[in-house]
């Protein structure tokens, strides 16, 4: 019981300290291509392969930073959830 209390306190401290993490602002050039819903579907489909690529190469990312927001995320989530049934 005592160990569980220590674990809860430790997790609470870690959550509070994570609020101090520095945020890096990424600036994209004007007219840069933004990825939308259909690219979200594509990136969601290839996400497991991208994750493997990330392990072996620093220039591979799973989620596009320059996206349109909600609809890209929706497409990514819809297609990435397809993999849930495979594993």
N, C-alpha and C positions, 0 to 999 in steps of 0.2 A: 504494500500500500504506500509505503514511504517512497519507494522508487518511482511509482507512478506520479506522485506529486512533483518530484524532481524533474521528471520527463516533461510534464505539463509546463513547469516554470521555464525549463530550457527552451521548449518550443515557442513559448510566448516571447522570450527574450530574442530568439532568432527572428521571429516575425517583426518585432519592433525594430531590430537592427537593420532588417532588410529595407526599411523605409529610408535609411540613410544612404542607400546605394546611389551612385551617380548615374544619371541618364545621359546618353549620348544622342544628340540631335543629328539626324541624317538629313542633309539638304540635297535634293535632287535638282538637276538643271531644268530650266524652263523647257517645256515641250518634251520632257522625258516620258517614255511609254509607261502608262499605268496598267496594271493587270486587273482584269475584271472577273466576272462570274465564271466564264468558261475557262479562263486560265486557272481559277481556283479549283475547278473540277479536275483539270489536268494535273495541277500540282498536288491535289489530294490523292489522285490515283498513283502518282509516282513517289509519294512521300516515303514509303518504306525503303525504296531504292535510294532516294536522296539522303535518307538517314544513314544508310550504309556508306554512301559516298562521303558524307560529313566525317565519318570516322577515319577515313583514309586520306582526305584532302580538305584543306582549309578553305578552298574557294567554292564549295558546294553548300547551298542553304536549302532548308526544307520549305520555308514560308517566304514569299516575296515581300520585301519591305515596301516597295513602291506599288501598293495596291489601292483599289478604290474603296476599301473599308468593309462595310457590312456584307455586300454581295460577294466579294472575293472570299471573305471568311466563310460565308454560307456555302459557297461552292466547294471550298476546301473541306469543310466539315462534312458535307454530304458525301463526297467521294472518298474521303479518308475513312468514313464510317463503314464503307463497303468492305474494307480490309478487316474490320472487326469480326465479321462472319467467317473469314478465312482462317483465323488463328484461334 
